[in-house]
Amino acid sequence: MEDTHRSQYRLPWPLYEELKAAADKNRRPLNAELVARLESTFPRLAVSADADIPALHATISKMSLAELMTPAEITMFAERMLEAVRHKRGTAKPPR
């Protein structure tokens, strides 16, 4: 385990409980849940800068939305999609 940093961190209880519940739901240990969530925050693009378009497309298509966008961007995207659906249905709120 030379490539692993071992440490202890303090979390607020509510955050720990949410993390533990997510780990249980995803059927993985708490540490694996934490690592997966941190890795999604710091994605690594596995394509060199001089890669061709098909290679770039193949890499990006394997990435999750969380690897491509921040939580705030995902929320904004979701809100825009909901607004588009409401607009299409004719139930959109008037602009402020």
CORSULZI-V315647 format. One line per field, one symbol per residue. ss: DSSP state (~ for helix, > for strand, _ for the rest). burial: + if it has 16 or more other C-alpha atoms within 10 Angstrom, else -. A space follows every 10 residues. Layout:
BEGIN
ss: ???
burial: ???
END
This chain:
BEGIN
ss: __________ __~~~~~~~~ ~~~~~____~ ~~~~~~~~~~ ~_________ __~~~~~~~~ ~___~~~~__ ~~~~~~~~~~ ~~~~~~~~~_ ______
burial: ---------- --------++ -++------+ --++-----+ ---------- -----+---+ -----+++-- ---------- ---------- ------
END
